[in-house]
Amino acid sequence: MVANRGEIAVRVQQTLKTLGIATVAVYSDPDATAPHVLMAGEAWPLGGESAAETYLDMEKIITVALRCGVEAIHPGYGFLSENPRFARTCAEAG
C-alpha cells in the first residue's frame, strides 16, 4: 500500500509495478480521481477532505491495510514517513 498522494505516490507505484508487486492506494475525497488513485491496482477511500482526516490518520490507514491484506505500507514522503510512531503502530498491528 502507498499511503501518500501526488507525484511520490505515482513514482512508488510505477516502481512497484515494474517489480511485479500489486499496488494499493488510499485517497481523500478530493483525490478520488487523482493519478495515483487511477493507476493503482486497488484504491480505498479514507473518507475525509483534509490531510489530517486522511493521509495523517494512522488508524484509518492501518484499518484499510488490514482490510485489504497488504504486506507492507510505503509512507511516501512527508506525512507519516517522518513519524516514528507510525512505524511502531504498523509493527504492532501486524
C-alpha positions as CSV (number, residue, x, y, z in Angstrom):
1,M,0.0,0.0,0.0
2,V,1.2,3.5,-0.8
3,A,-0.1,5.8,2.0
4,N,0.5,9.1,0.2
5,R,-0.6,11.1,-2.8
6,G,0.7,13.1,-5.7
7,E,4.0,12.6,-7.6
8,I,5.6,10.5,-4.9
9,A,2.7,8.0,-4.8
10,V,2.8,7.8,-8.6
11,R,6.6,7.1,-8.7
12,V,6.4,4.5,-5.9
13,Q,3.5,2.7,-7.7
14,Q,5.4,2.8,-11.0
15,T,8.4,1.1,-9.3
16,L,6.2,-1.5,-7.6
17,K,4.5,-2.3,-10.9
18,T,8.0,-2.7,-12.6
19,L,8.9,-5.1,-9.8
20,G,5.6,-7.1,-10.3
21,I,4.2,-6.0,-7.0
22,A,0.4,-5.3,-6.8
23,T,-0.4,-1.7,-5.8
24,V,-3.0,-0.4,-3.4
25,A,-3.7,3.3,-3.0
26,V,-5.6,5.2,-0.3
27,Y,-7.1,8.6,-1.0
28,S,-9.0,11.6,0.4
29,D,-12.4,12.6,-1.1
30,P,-10.9,15.4,-3.2
31,D,-8.2,12.9,-4.6
32,A,-10.8,10.3,-5.8
33,T,-9.8,10.9,-9.5
34,A,-6.1,11.7,-8.9
35,P,-3.4,9.9,-11.0
36,H,-2.2,7.8,-8.0
37,V,-5.7,6.5,-7.5
38,L,-6.5,5.8,-11.1
39,M,-3.2,3.9,-11.7
40,A,-3.4,1.7,-8.6
41,G,-4.5,-1.9,-8.9
42,E,-6.8,-1.3,-6.0
43,A,-7.9,2.0,-4.3
44,W,-9.5,2.6,-1.0
45,P,-11.2,5.8,0.3
46,L,-10.1,7.2,3.6
47,G,-13.3,9.3,3.9
48,G,-12.3,12.9,4.6
49,E,-11.3,16.1,3.0
50,S,-8.1,17.3,4.7
51,A,-4.7,15.7,5.1
52,A,-5.3,15.5,8.9
53,E,-8.5,13.5,8.2
54,T,-6.9,11.2,5.7
55,Y,-3.2,10.8,4.9
56,L,-2.1,11.7,8.5
57,D,-4.7,9.4,10.2
58,M,-2.7,6.3,11.2
59,E,-5.8,4.5,12.4
60,K,-7.6,4.8,9.1
61,I,-4.6,3.8,7.0
62,I,-3.9,0.7,9.2
63,T,-7.5,-0.3,9.2
64,V,-7.6,-0.2,5.4
65,A,-4.3,-2.1,5.2
66,L,-5.7,-4.8,7.4
67,R,-8.9,-5.0,5.4
68,C,-7.2,-5.4,2.1
69,G,-4.5,-7.7,3.4
70,V,-1.4,-5.7,2.3
71,E,2.0,-7.0,3.4
72,A,3.7,-3.5,3.6
73,I,2.8,0.2,3.7
74,H,5.1,2.7,1.9
75,P,4.5,6.1,3.6
76,G,5.9,8.0,0.7
77,Y,7.4,11.4,1.5
78,G,6.3,13.7,4.3
79,F,3.0,12.9,6.1
80,L,3.6,9.7,8.1
81,S,7.1,8.9,6.7
82,E,8.6,11.3,9.3
83,N,6.6,9.9,12.2
84,P,8.3,7.1,14.1
85,R,5.1,6.3,15.9
86,F,3.6,5.2,12.6
87,A,6.3,2.6,12.1
88,R,5.7,1.3,15.7
89,T,1.9,1.3,15.1
90,C,2.3,-0.7,11.9
91,A,4.5,-3.2,13.6
92,E,2.1,-3.6,16.5
93,A,-0.8,-4.1,14.0
94,G,1.0,-6.9,12.3
